[in-house]
C-alpha cells in the first residue's frame, strides 16, 4: 500500500537536539566559570550531561541541581548566568539534521502529507520549527497538550490518524526512540521507521524500517509504491 502521510518526532529526528543541548550547556558552563565557579569546564560539562542522562533532557531545574550538588546551596549569580547563557545559545545553535529540508520538500511536492507528533509543549515545538525554518512543511503538530498522554501511549498517534483521515497503515512514523516513538506508533497500527542517526543510546527494536540518514526515507517510501 502506498504511503499517504509521514509523521515525525521532533527532537533527535528532525532537529539535532543533542548537539544543541551540548553547545548550550557549554555556554552555560563558560558563563558560570566567568562568574566564579571553581570547577574545570570539562568536569562541569560532564557533570551536567550525566545529570541529564539520569533524568531527562527537558529537565528545567538542571542548573539548580548542579549548583546545589557542588556548592551545597544555590548561588543565584551562577544560576542566573547559566540560564541566561543557555537561553541565548539555544535557538542560535539549533539546526535540522543534514538533508531534512530537502527530504521534507521532496515528500511535500509529491502530495504526501506531513505532521509532527511530539511530547514537547506545543509552543516550544512551534518555536523550534520556526527557528529552523521548518514550519511551512507540516499540516499539523500534535503535542502533549492535545491528548495529555505521552508516548508510547497510542493516544497522540491516534489523534494524528484522525487529523489525517487515513488508515493507520497508510502512514509511516519516523522517530529516534524505540521505547516511545516506535512502540507508540505500532500500537496505533502505523508503519514505523527508526531514525538510528538520532539515537543517544543505540538500541535494537523491531521497526519496519531503520535508517542511518534521513535521506534514506525517500527510497523507503518509493519502495512502498510511491513514485
C-alpha positions in Angstrom: 0.0 0.0 0.0 1.4 3.4 -1.0 2.3 5.8 1.8 0.0 8.8 2.0 1.4 10.5 5.1 4.6 10.7 7.1 4.7 11.7 10.7 7.9 12.7 12.6 9.1 13.0 16.1 10.8 16.4 16.5 13.9 16.2 18.7 16.7 14.0 17.6 14.7 13.1 14.5 14.2 16.3 12.6 16.3 18.5 14.8 19.8 17.8 16.2 18.6 18.4 19.7 21.5 16.6 21.4 24.1 18.8 19.6 22.1 21.9 20.6 22.0 20.7 24.2 25.7 20.1 24.4 26.5 23.6 22.9 24.0 25.3 25.3 25.5 23.5 28.3 29.0 24.5 27.2 27.9 28.1 27.0 26.3 27.9 30.5 29.4 26.4 32.0 31.6 29.0 30.5 29.4 31.8 31.9 29.4 30.2 35.3 33.1 30.0 35.3 33.4 33.6 34.3 31.2 34.4 37.3 33.1 32.5 39.9 32.5 28.7 39.5 35.6 27.0 40.8 35.5 23.9 38.6 37.1 23.0 35.3 35.0 23.4 32.2 35.3 19.7 31.3 34.3 18.5 34.8 31.3 20.8 35.0 30.1 19.9 31.5 30.4 16.2 32.1 28.6 16.5 35.5 25.6 18.3 33.9 25.4 15.9 31.0 25.4 13.0 33.3 22.6 14.6 35.3 20.6 15.0 32.2 21.2 11.3 31.4 19.9 10.2 34.7 16.8 12.4 34.4 15.8 13.7 31.0 16.9 16.4 28.6 13.8 18.6 29.3 14.7 19.0 33.0 14.4 22.7 33.5 15.9 22.6 37.0 19.2 21.1 35.9 21.4 24.1 36.8 19.8 24.4 40.2 20.5 20.8 40.8 24.1 21.1 39.6 24.9 24.1 41.7 23.3 22.7 44.8 25.1 19.4 44.3 28.5 21.0 44.1 28.1 24.1 46.4 25.5 22.6 48.8 23.5 25.8 48.3 22.0 27.9 45.5 24.3 30.7 44.2 21.9 33.0 42.3 24.7 34.7 40.4 25.8 31.4 39.0 22.3 30.3 38.3 21.3 33.5 36.6 24.4 33.4 34.4 23.9 29.8 33.5 20.3 30.2 32.5 20.9 33.4 30.6 23.8 31.9 28.6 21.8 28.8 27.9 18.8 30.7 26.6 21.0 33.0 24.4 22.7 30.0 22.8 19.6 27.8 22.4 17.9 28.9 19.2 21.1 30.2 17.6 22.7 26.7 17.6 19.6 24.5 17.0 19.6 23.1 13.5 17.9 20.4 11.4 19.9 17.3 10.5 21.5 17.5 7.1 19.0 16.7 4.3 15.9 17.4 6.4 14.6 20.4 4.3 15.4 18.5 1.1 13.5 15.4 2.2 10.5 17.3 3.5 10.3 19.3 0.3 10.6 16.2 -1.8 7.7 14.5 0.1 5.6 17.6 0.1 5.9 18.1 -3.7 4.7 14.5 -4.2 1.5 15.1 -2.2 2.5 13.2 0.9 1.0 14.8 4.0 3.4 15.7 6.8 2.9 16.1 10.5 4.8 16.1 13.8 3.9 14.1 16.9 6.0 15.3 19.9 5.9 15.2 23.7 7.2 18.8 23.8 4.8 21.6 24.8 3.0 23.0 21.8 4.6 26.5 21.9 8.1 25.1 22.3 7.5 22.7 19.4 6.4 25.6 17.1 9.3 27.8 18.3 11.8 25.1 17.4 10.2 24.6 14.0 10.0 28.3 13.3 13.6 29.0 14.4 14.8 26.3 12.0 12.5 27.4 9.1 10.7 24.0 9.0 7.2 25.4 10.0 5.9 25.5 6.4 6.3 21.8 5.7 3.8 20.5 8.2 0.0 20.2 8.0 -0.2 19.9 11.8 1.7 19.4 15.1 0.3 17.1 17.8 1.9 17.7 21.2 1.4 16.7 24.8 -1.3 19.4 25.4 -3.6 17.8 22.7 -4.1 14.4 24.4 -2.5 14.8 27.8 -0.8 11.5 27.1 2.9 10.9 26.4 4.4 8.4 24.1 4.3 5.4 23.9 0.6 5.9 24.6 -1.2 5.4 21.3 -3.4 8.4 22.1 -1.3 11.1 20.3 -0.7 8.8 17.3 -4.4 8.1 17.0 -5.1 11.8 17.2 -2.8 12.2 14.2 -4.6 9.4 12.3 -7.9 11.2 13.0 -6.4 14.5 11.8 -5.2 12.9 8.5 -8.4 10.9 7.9 -6.3 8.0 6.7 -5.9 4.3 7.6 -3.0 3.8 10.0 -1.2 1.5 7.6 -1.1 4.3 5.1 1.1 6.3 7.5 4.8 6.0 8.4 6.0 7.3 11.7 9.7 8.3 11.9 11.3 8.6 15.4 14.6 8.0 17.2 13.3 6.4 20.4 12.3 2.7 20.2 10.5 2.7 23.6 8.4 5.7 22.9 8.2 6.5 19.2 8.3 3.1 17.6 6.3 1.3 20.2 3.6 4.0 20.4 3.2 4.2 16.6 3.0 0.4 16.3 0.2 0.4 19.0 -1.7 2.8 16.7 -1.2 0.5 13.7 1.3 2.7 11.8 4.3 1.6 9.9 7.5 2.6 11.7 10.9 3.9 10.7 13.7 4.2 13.3 15.9 7.2 12.9 19.1 5.5 14.1 21.2 8.6 13.5 19.4 10.4 16.3 19.7 7.8 19.0 21.6 8.8 22.1 21.9 5.2 23.3 21.8 2.6 20.5 19.0 0.1 20.9 17.7 -2.5 18.6 14.0 -2.7 18.0 11.5 -4.3 15.7 10.8 -1.5 13.4 9.5 -1.8 9.8 12.5 0.3 8.6 15.7 1.6 10.0 17.7 4.4 8.5 21.1 5.9 9.3 20.4 9.1 7.4 17.0 10.8 6.8 17.8 10.9 3.1 17.1 7.1 3.1 13.5 7.9 3.8 12.9 8.8 0.1 13.9 5.4 -1.1 11.9 3.7 1.7 8.7 5.5 0.6 9.3 4.9 -3.1 9.6 1.2 -2.4 6.2 1.3 -0.8 4.6 2.1 -4.1 5.1 5.9 -4.2 6.6 7.2 -7.4 
